């Protein structure tokens, strides 16, 4: 997942008021400094974790992955988008 996509997913989760779920393929590790998440499930393909999206955005900002410290534009779908 590209940094822009991850940032957009985090912003979408914040706007929806939920945590974000990410999959870590088997044999892979999170980058150093990555926020702690809640382990949801383990399969032969990897592990699924739930993360606080604000902590994910803060981590990305520390790495300089967001343009000018701003969250990337996220397109909304569902009830939040329809109310605008």
C-alpha positions in Angstrom: 0.0 0.0 0.0 1.4 3.4 -1.0 1.7 6.1 1.7 -1.0 8.1 0.1 -3.4 5.2 0.2 -2.6 4.4 3.8 -3.1 8.0 4.7 -6.4 8.2 2.9 -7.5 5.0 4.6 -6.6 6.5 8.0 -8.5 9.7 7.3 -11.5 7.7 6.2 -11.4 5.6 9.4 -11.2 8.8 11.5 -14.2 10.3 9.7 -16.1 7.1 10.1 -15.2 7.0 13.8 -13.6 3.5 13.6 -10.2 1.9 13.9 -8.4 0.7 10.8 -7.6 -2.9 10.1 -4.3 -3.8 8.3 -2.9 -7.1 7.1 0.7 -8.0 7.6 1.9 -10.8 5.3 3.6 -13.8 6.9 7.3 -13.2 7.4 7.0 -9.4 7.3 7.6 -7.0 10.1 6.2 -3.5 10.8 8.6 -0.6 10.4 10.5 0.5 13.4 8.4 2.9 15.4 5.1 1.7 13.9 2.3 2.2 16.5 1.1 -0.8 18.5 -2.1 -2.4 17.3 -4.5 -5.1 18.5 -3.9 -8.5 17.0 -7.2 -9.6 15.5 -6.4 -12.9 13.8 -3.5 -15.1 12.6 -3.7 -17.2 9.4 -1.1 -19.0 7.2 -1.0 -15.9 5.0 -0.2 -13.5 7.8 -1.7 -11.4 10.7 -4.6 -8.9 10.9 -4.2 -6.0 13.2 -6.5 -3.1 14.3 -4.8 0.3 14.7 -5.8 3.8 15.9 -5.8 5.8 12.7 -4.5 8.9 14.5 -1.4 7.1 15.6 -0.8 5.8 12.0 -1.1 9.4 10.7 1.3 10.6 13.4 3.8 7.9 12.5 3.6 8.9 8.8 4.0 12.5 9.6 7.2 11.8 11.7 8.6 10.0 8.7 7.7 12.8 6.4 5.3 10.7 4.3 2.6 13.3 4.2 2.8 16.5 2.1 3.5 19.5 4.2 2.4 17.7 7.3 -1.2 17.5 6.0 -3.3 14.4 5.6 -3.8 13.4 2.0 -7.2 14.0 0.4 -9.6 11.1 1.0 -12.6 10.4 -1.0 -15.6 9.6 1.1 -18.3 7.0 0.3 -21.4 5.9 2.1 -23.5 8.0 4.5 -20.8 10.5 5.3 -20.4 11.4 1.6 -24.1 11.6 1.0 -24.7 14.1 3.8 -22.5 16.7 2.1 
